[in-house]
Amino acid sequence: MNVENRGDKTPKEQENLIKEIERLKKEKKAVVLAHYYQRPEIQDVADHIGDSLALARYASTLKDVDIIVLCGVHFMGETAKILCPDKKVLIPDMEAGCSLADSCDAEEFKNFIEKYPGHTVISYVNTSVGVKALTDVLVTSGNAVRIVETFPKDQKIIFGPDRNLGNYINSITGRNMVLWDGACHVHEQFSTEKLIELKKEHPGAKVLVHPECKKSLRLLADKIGSTAALLDYARNDDAKEFIVVTESGILHELKKQCPDKSFIAAPPEEAGCACNECSYMKLNTLEKLYRCLRDETPEITVDDKVAEAARRPIEKMLELS
């Protein structure tokens, strides 16, 4: 069967791709993990979908599996490899990086840490393995406040790399963490003015905002939280309409879990854009997933010494979560 990437697929071609992916998963004892920001068809073919914390937790429990295909971005594949060193970890497109992780170079972060002796280093999981290796404990947007609160109030803390998430944690906990000046390009691009207009057009809608967004957006939120937390809120709240201020891939799962509710993607600053997508997340396609399983490449590898240093803060995060 010819399943090379030839552009848009007909329903029959897509159906054949999915059948081949399912066949290869069984044949190779492979499991496909996907983030909520992936394309809908990737989410639908995955064995498990979730946010960064859920994917990390799930990967750490896998037993009778030889191959993990991480449909997300590169740092997620690294995390899976660190937690599952005996398994082959693949990613459909090695170019699927992360603007937030790229905003924090490991050597520069090391120099930054050295300026603040006596500080505990807490890093967002959206970082390279090199930054993780310099970190005392990792957090996700879903557990960050809880983990920070496990430290004494007078504990000096460095937080990186997301300044918006760091500012949010400071505002909730009353801390004064030293923040690395990084940000996610997707969450930075949301327009406060356009969100205000959307609220006027949909006065009954609840606003769901990811904590990687700027403060001006968070102030307009009915709920601030990770993708998993936003899903949970939408599922349990009585409102029938929601404005979603995070990467638009989450709308697929929101609509699946809440078919009787309406979800509106908040727009970015750029004129003409109706929703805000992560170009890195969308690099993964069904065709690339098929070829990845077929050829068992691209494969994620992590230096053993760096992996050992990075495993400690990951396991600490899972313990505290």
ChimeraX attribute file (.defattr): number of C-alpha atoms within 10 A of each C-alpha:
attribute: neighborCount
match mode: 1-to-1
recipient: residues
	/A:1	7
	/A:2	8
	/A:3	16
	/A:4	12
	/A:5	12
	/A:6	8
	/A:7	7
	/A:8	8
	/A:9	14
	/A:10	9
	/A:11	9
	/A:12	9
	/A:13	14
	/A:14	16
	/A:15	12
	/A:16	15
	/A:17	21
	/A:18	20
	/A:19	14
	/A:20	17
	/A:21	24
	/A:22	19
	/A:23	14
	/A:24	16
	/A:25	22
	/A:26	11
	/A:27	10
	/A:28	14
	/A:29	13
	/A:30	24
	/A:31	23
	/A:32	23
	/A:33	27
	/A:34	25
	/A:35	25
	/A:36	25
	/A:37	28
	/A:38	27
	/A:39	22
	/A:40	16
	/A:41	13
	/A:42	23
	/A:43	23
	/A:44	15
	/A:45	18
	/A:46	18
	/A:47	13
	/A:48	16
	/A:49	22
	/A:50	20
	/A:51	20
	/A:52	25
	/A:53	22
	/A:54	18
	/A:55	21
	/A:56	24
	/A:57	17
	/A:58	16
	/A:59	21
	/A:60	17
	/A:61	10
	/A:62	14
	/A:63	9
	/A:64	9
	/A:65	15
	/A:66	16
	/A:67	20
	/A:68	25
	/A:69	27
	/A:70	30
	/A:71	31
	/A:72	30
	/A:73	26
	/A:74	26
	/A:75	21
	/A:76	28
	/A:77	26
	/A:78	25
	/A:79	30
	/A:80	25
	/A:81	26
	/A:82	29
	/A:83	23
	/A:84	20
	/A:85	15
	/A:86	11
	/A:87	17
	/A:88	19
	/A:89	26
	/A:90	28
	/A:91	29
	/A:92	27
	/A:93	24
	/A:94	17
	/A:95	13
	/A:96	20
	/A:97	19
	/A:98	22
	/A:99	18
	/A:100	19
	/A:101	24
	/A:102	16
	/A:103	19
	/A:104	23
	/A:105	14
	/A:106	19
	/A:107	12
	/A:108	11
	/A:109	17
	/A:110	15
	/A:111	10
	/A:112	13
	/A:113	20
	/A:114	11
	/A:115	9
	/A:116	14
	/A:117	10
	/A:118	12
	/A:119	17
	/A:120	18
	/A:121	21
	/A:122	26
	/A:123	26
	/A:124	22
	/A:125	27
	/A:126	28
	/A:127	27
	/A:128	23
	/A:129	25
	/A:130	20
	/A:131	25
	/A:132	27
	/A:133	20
	/A:134	20
	/A:135	25
	/A:136	18
	/A:137	25
	/A:138	29
	/A:139	26
	/A:140	20
	/A:141	24
	/A:142	21
	/A:143	17
	/A:144	22
	/A:145	18
	/A:146	14
	/A:147	19
	/A:148	23
	/A:149	14
	/A:150	9
	/A:151	12
	/A:152	8
	/A:153	13
	/A:154	8
	/A:155	14
	/A:156	17
	/A:157	20
	/A:158	23
	/A:159	27
	/A:160	31
	/A:161	28
	/A:162	25
	/A:163	20
	/A:164	25
	/A:165	26
	/A:166	30
	/A:167	21
	/A:168	20
	/A:169	22
	/A:170	17
	/A:171	11
	/A:172	11
	/A:173	14
	/A:174	11
	/A:175	18
	/A:176	18
	/A:177	21
	/A:178	19
	/A:179	20
	/A:180	20
	/A:181	14
	/A:182	19
	/A:183	23
	/A:184	21
	/A:185	16
	/A:186	19
	/A:187	23
	/A:188	15
	/A:189	15
	/A:190	23
	/A:191	19
	/A:192	20
	/A:193	14
	/A:194	14
	/A:195	21
	/A:196	13
	/A:197	12
	/A:198	18
	/A:199	17
	/A:200	11
	/A:201	10
	/A:202	14
	/A:203	10
	/A:204	12
	/A:205	20
	/A:206	22
	/A:207	25
	/A:208	29
	/A:209	26
	/A:210	25
	/A:211	26
	/A:212	27
	/A:213	25
	/A:214	22
	/A:215	15
	/A:216	11
	/A:217	24
	/A:218	22
	/A:219	12
	/A:220	17
	/A:221	18
	/A:222	14
	/A:223	19
	/A:224	23
	/A:225	21
	/A:226	23
	/A:227	25
	/A:228	17
	/A:229	17
	/A:230	22
	/A:231	19
	/A:232	14
	/A:233	17
	/A:234	24
	/A:235	17
	/A:236	9
	/A:237	9
	/A:238	10
	/A:239	14
	/A:240	15
	/A:241	18
	/A:242	22
	/A:243	22
	/A:244	27
	/A:245	30
	/A:246	29
	/A:247	23
	/A:248	22
	/A:249	22
	/A:250	26
	/A:251	20
	/A:252	19
	/A:253	18
	/A:254	22
	/A:255	16
	/A:256	10
	/A:257	14
	/A:258	16
	/A:259	11
	/A:260	9
	/A:261	16
	/A:262	15
	/A:263	22
	/A:264	18
	/A:265	22
	/A:266	26
	/A:267	27
	/A:268	23
	/A:269	17
	/A:270	12
	/A:271	7
	/A:272	8
	/A:273	11
	/A:274	14
	/A:275	19
	/A:276	21
	/A:277	21
	/A:278	20
	/A:279	13
	/A:280	19
	/A:281	24
	/A:282	19
	/A:283	19
	/A:284	23
	/A:285	19
	/A:286	21
	/A:287	19
	/A:288	19
	/A:289	25
	/A:290	22
	/A:291	19
	/A:292	19
	/A:293	27
	/A:294	14
	/A:295	9
	/A:296	18
	/A:297	19
	/A:298	17
	/A:299	19
	/A:300	21
	/A:301	15
	/A:302	16
	/A:303	10
	/A:304	11
	/A:305	9
	/A:306	16
	/A:307	21
	/A:308	14
	/A:309	19
	/A:310	26
	/A:311	20
	/A:312	18
	/A:313	23
	/A:314	24
	/A:315	17
	/A:316	15
	/A:317	21
	/A:318	18
	/A:319	9
	/A:320	14
	/A:321	15
